[in-house]
Amino acid sequence: MLRGSTVGLRARHEADVPVLRTGLYDDVVTGSRADGSPWRPLKPGSDDPRLVVDDKNDQVVGFSVVELDGGALLGTATLWGIDNHHRCAHLGLGLLPSARGKGHGTDVVAVLCHYGFIVRGLHRLQVETLADNTAMLRAAERNGFVREGVLRSSSWVLGEFVDEVVLGLLAQEWRASSARSGRDGQREARAVEA
Ligand SMILES: CC(C)(COP(=O)(O)OP(=O)(O)OC[C@H]1O[C@@H](n2cnc3c(N)ncnc32)[C@H](O)[C@@H]1OP(=O)(O)O)[C@@H](O)C(=O)NCCC(=O)NCCS
């Protein structure tokens, strides 16, 4: 398991799936905003492509997010679009409604950065989010992501086109800010020793 300050990122367990599905995707508004495709109902028990983790797919690594203290399930985290030639990837995360607004999202981004830069040796990480998703924008910026551009009216969300913001973070920027803040120092030291 990967550990942050308050969250752990571990493998997806079978029992996580119905909880995540209900909390993240059953609600039409939340599901439509979190997912780039139109909301549709899924038969109970059918495989949900957003939650099935395929260990053989080298381009996507899916985690379940749990509370370090007690192990309660909090949501999902994904490193996707992993490109080992350009050494870049995208971050995705979604927390259950009861887990939001408590700093966990910011911690999940920190752990995904550690995974991307240290464990996978990537050079660039990217986040795309709706322009009005203040919590996601702040969680990324808190970890050093920089707004690089706006994709104007690029997302159709429940009856209107919404702008999407692209944020990027380079490995050297992340290392410099980690060194300044002391954040991730221990994890980095362990990775170097190993
Ligand atoms: C986006 C999400 C992952 C952020 O995680 P979170 O745990 O709620 O966010 P945090 O508590 O770490 O807060 C991050 C920042 O956003 C602010 N924030 C949190 N919730 C907010 C809200 N509803 N409105 C405005 N600001 C908010 C916090 O004050 C904090 O700001 P600060 O760094 O300036 O103090 C989470 O809200 C979520 O899962 N939302 C639904 C799914 C989603 O939008 N996923 C992202 C798709 S790209």
The ligand as a Gaussian input file, in Angstrom:
#p B3LYP/6-31G(d) Opt

LIG

0 1
 C      -12.231000      16.801000      -6.317000
 C      -11.953000      16.003000      -5.026000
 C      -11.096000      14.787000      -5.372000
 C      -11.153000      16.931000      -4.073000
 O      -10.904000      16.263000      -2.872000
 P      -11.359000      16.866000      -1.460000
 O      -10.879000      15.947000      -0.415000
 O      -12.806000      17.172000      -1.501000
 O      -10.538000      18.237000      -1.436000
 P       -9.672000      18.794000      -0.213000
 O      -10.471000      18.666000       1.043000
 O       -8.330000      18.192000      -0.258000
 O       -9.627000      20.347000      -0.572000
 C       -8.786000      20.883000      -1.566000
 C       -9.024000      22.380000      -1.641000
 O      -10.304000      22.619000      -2.224000
 C      -11.123000      23.365000      -1.333000
 N      -12.464000      22.771000      -1.415000
 C      -12.850000      21.551000      -0.977000
 N      -14.134000      21.338000      -1.283000
 C      -14.566000      22.459000      -1.909000
 C      -15.798000      22.849000      -2.469000
 N      -16.872000      22.041000      -2.438000
 N      -15.886000      24.071000      -3.054000
 C      -14.816000      24.894000      -3.102000
 N      -13.595000      24.566000      -2.583000
 C      -13.477000      23.358000      -2.005000
 C      -10.507000      23.191000       0.044000
 O      -10.795000      24.272000       0.888000
 C       -9.058000      23.119000      -0.300000
 O       -8.600000      24.427000      -0.605000
 P       -7.226000      25.004000      -0.022000
 O       -6.151000      24.085000      -0.526000
 O       -7.148000      26.361000      -0.588000
 O       -7.357000      24.927000       1.460000
 C      -13.268000      15.550000      -4.331000
 O      -14.002000      16.676000      -3.925000
 C      -14.140000      14.678000      -5.220000
 O      -13.947000      13.479000      -5.268000
 N      -15.105000      15.276000      -5.949000
 C      -16.010000      14.550000      -6.834000
 C      -15.305000      13.848000      -7.990000
 C      -14.395000      14.776000      -8.765000
 O      -14.719000      15.938000      -9.022000
 N      -13.221000      14.245000      -9.135000
 C      -12.251000      14.969000      -9.926000
 C      -12.535000      14.789000     -11.377000
 S      -11.247000      15.535000     -12.344000

